[in-house]
Amino acid sequence: MKRPRHLDDLLKRWAFDPSTLNVRMIKGKDDRDVLQMRVDMGILQLETTGRPDGELINGSDSYLEHLNLCRLNEPEYELTEQDCNEIDREFMQFYHRRICWLRLQFYHRAVMDADHTLRLMDLCEDLSDDPEWSSTHEQYRPFVLFHRTQAEALGELEENTAEEAIQAINRGLETLRAFFVKHDAEEHFDEDELIVRLVELRESLRTEYSVGQTLRERLEHAVEHEHYELAAQLRDELTRRETH
């Protein structure tokens, strides 16, 4: 009997819900974990390690790794049109997997995929001779940093403490501020939607878990107000915590 090539039964068993992100993790044919995302008129399947499409690029686990090897062998390497097309593909693949990890609350995996995307953005800026093309990706850096900060904070909350989650948000906000400063947009920082959402998350954690100032926030406040003896004590305590 000829095996059907359509997806009718699969799509019927998993209806698309446009009001939410439809994601699941299932076992593949060889018992490996795979991610699936139900989209309008179809299903995306993503590998959980390496590139989401499971491809090797000339033996490398990703196009980012491949390009880093190219640059190592040829320091003056410049991106070709094919490179740019493949980079675009890799950006999209890692975006899809990142939001899957967030939806499934695999926060550390989301951080890893965000870091991959940020490194790929850095490489684009370094190797491309087309600033306009680079900027098409760079404009999404705040969004990737937002996801990364959100994931790191929720991971810290899940595994450690609310104070460490708050500090993760503060680190993310500092990185985002540096981006705004770099692009002469610092005056828009406080009103940016992504910044507002991170601040709201931070303050909701303070309220829900009764967290005042974090140790690092107290240290920064002491230094700012020239309370150096207190700052030294707080710095020692911070070092002690970080080494245990």
C-alpha positions in Angstrom: 0.0 0.0 0.0 1.4 3.4 -1.0 2.2 5.5 2.0 0.4 8.9 2.0 2.6 12.0 1.7 0.0 14.5 3.0 -0.2 15.9 6.5 -4.0 15.8 6.8 -4.2 13.6 9.9 -1.4 15.2 11.7 -2.8 18.7 11.2 -6.3 17.6 12.3 -4.9 16.1 15.5 -3.1 19.3 16.4 -5.3 22.3 15.6 -3.7 25.7 15.1 -4.6 28.2 17.8 -3.8 31.8 16.6 -4.1 33.2 20.1 -1.0 31.5 21.5 2.3 30.0 20.5 1.7 26.3 19.7 4.8 24.4 20.7 5.6 20.9 21.9 8.5 18.5 22.4 8.1 15.0 21.2 10.3 12.0 20.3 11.6 11.6 16.8 11.9 8.3 14.9 15.2 7.5 16.6 13.9 8.5 20.0 15.7 11.8 20.0 13.9 14.9 21.3 12.6 17.3 18.7 10.6 20.5 19.0 7.5 21.2 16.9 5.8 24.5 16.3 2.3 24.5 14.9 1.9 27.4 12.5 -0.9 28.4 10.3 -1.2 25.8 7.5 1.7 23.6 8.8 4.1 22.4 11.4 7.8 23.3 11.9 10.1 20.7 13.3 13.4 21.8 15.0 16.3 19.9 16.4 17.2 20.6 20.0 21.0 20.7 19.5 23.2 22.2 16.8 21.3 24.0 14.0 17.6 23.8 14.3 17.4 22.2 10.8 19.9 19.6 11.8 22.3 20.4 9.0 26.1 20.5 9.2 27.8 23.3 7.3 31.0 21.9 5.8 31.4 19.8 9.0 30.5 22.7 11.4 27.5 22.7 13.7 26.3 26.1 12.5 27.0 28.8 9.9 28.4 30.9 12.7 31.0 28.3 13.5 31.7 27.8 9.8 32.3 31.6 9.3 34.5 31.8 12.3 36.7 29.1 10.8 36.8 31.0 7.5 37.9 34.1 9.3 40.6 32.1 11.2 42.0 30.8 7.9 41.5 34.1 6.1 41.7 37.1 8.4 40.5 39.5 5.7 37.5 37.3 4.8 34.4 39.2 3.6 30.9 37.8 3.4 29.6 36.7 0.0 26.0 36.9 -1.2 25.6 33.2 -0.4 27.0 33.8 3.1 24.4 36.6 3.7 21.6 34.3 2.5 22.7 31.5 4.8 23.1 33.9 7.7 19.6 35.1 7.2 18.4 31.5 7.3 20.3 30.8 10.5 18.9 33.9 12.2 15.4 32.8 11.5 16.0 29.2 12.6 17.4 30.2 15.9 14.6 32.8 16.5 12.0 30.0 16.1 13.8 27.7 18.4 14.4 30.5 21.0 10.7 31.3 21.3 10.0 27.5 21.5 12.4 27.3 24.5 10.7 30.3 26.1 7.3 28.9 25.6 8.3 25.5 27.1 10.2 27.2 29.9 13.6 25.8 29.0 15.2 29.1 30.0 18.9 28.1 29.8 18.4 26.8 26.3 16.7 30.1 25.3 19.8 32.0 26.7 22.1 29.8 24.7 20.2 30.4 21.4 20.0 34.1 22.1 23.8 34.2 22.7 24.3 32.4 19.4 22.2 35.0 17.6 24.1 37.9 19.3 27.4 36.4 18.3 26.1 36.0 14.7 25.1 39.7 14.7 28.6 40.7 15.9 30.1 38.7 13.1 27.9 40.3 10.5 29.1 43.7 11.7 32.7 42.6 11.6 32.7 40.9 8.2 30.1 42.6 6.1 31.0 45.5 3.8 27.3 46.4 3.5 26.3 48.5 6.5 22.7 48.6 5.3 22.5 44.8 5.3 24.1 44.6 8.8 21.7 47.1 10.2 18.7 44.9 9.1 19.9 42.5 11.7 21.3 44.9 14.2 17.9 46.6 14.6 16.7 43.4 16.3 19.5 43.2 18.9 17.3 44.8 21.6 14.6 42.2 21.0 17.1 39.4 21.3 18.6 41.0 24.4 15.1 41.3 25.8 14.5 37.6 25.3 17.9 36.7 26.7 17.3 38.9 29.8 13.9 37.5 30.4 15.1 33.9 30.0 18.1 34.4 32.3 16.0 36.1 35.0 13.3 33.4 34.9 16.0 30.7 35.0 17.6 32.3 38.0 14.2 32.5 39.7 13.5 28.8 39.0 16.9 27.6 40.2 18.2 30.2 42.7 16.6 33.3 44.2 14.4 36.3 43.2 17.3 38.5 44.1 19.5 36.8 41.5 16.6 37.1 39.0 16.4 40.8 39.6 20.2 41.2 39.2 19.9 39.3 35.9 17.4 41.9 34.7 19.7 44.7 35.9 22.5 43.3 33.8 20.3 43.0 30.8 19.1 46.6 31.2 22.7 47.8 31.4 23.5 45.9 28.1 20.5 47.4 26.5 21.4 50.9 27.7 24.8 50.5 26.1 23.1 49.7 22.8 20.9 52.8 23.0 24.0 54.9 23.8 25.9 53.4 20.9 23.2 54.4 18.5 22.6 57.9 20.0 19.2 56.9 21.3 19.6 57.1 25.0 16.9 59.6 25.4 14.4 57.0 24.2 15.7 54.3 26.6 13.2 54.7 29.5 10.2 54.8 27.3 11.1 51.9 25.0 8.5 49.1 25.3 11.0 46.3 25.9 12.7 48.3 28.6 9.3 49.1 30.3 8.4 45.4 30.2 11.7 44.4 31.8 11.4 47.0 34.5 7.8 45.8 35.2 9.1 42.3 35.5 11.8 43.3 37.9 9.5 45.3 40.1 6.8 42.6 40.1 9.5 40.2 41.4 10.4 42.7 44.1 6.8 42.8 45.2 5.9 39.2 44.9 9.1 37.9 46.7 9.5 40.9 49.1 13.0 41.8 47.7 14.3 45.2 48.5 17.6 46.4 47.0 19.8 43.6 45.8 23.3 43.4 47.2 24.8 44.8 44.0 22.3 47.6 44.0 23.2 48.5 47.6 26.9 48.4 46.6 26.3 50.8 43.7 24.3 53.1 45.9 27.1 53.1 48.5 29.7 54.0 45.9 27.6 56.7 44.4 27.1 58.3 47.8 30.8 57.8 48.8 30.1 55.5 51.6 33.3 53.7 51.0 33.5 51.6 54.2 30.0 50.2 53.6 30.9 49.7 49.9 34.0 47.6 50.9 31.8 45.5 53.2 29.2 44.9 50.5 31.9 44.1 47.9 33.4 41.5 50.3 30.0 40.0 50.8 29.3 39.9 47.1 32.6 38.2 46.4 31.9 35.7 49.1 28.5 34.9 47.5 29.9 34.6 44.0 32.6 32.2 45.1 30.3 29.8 47.0 
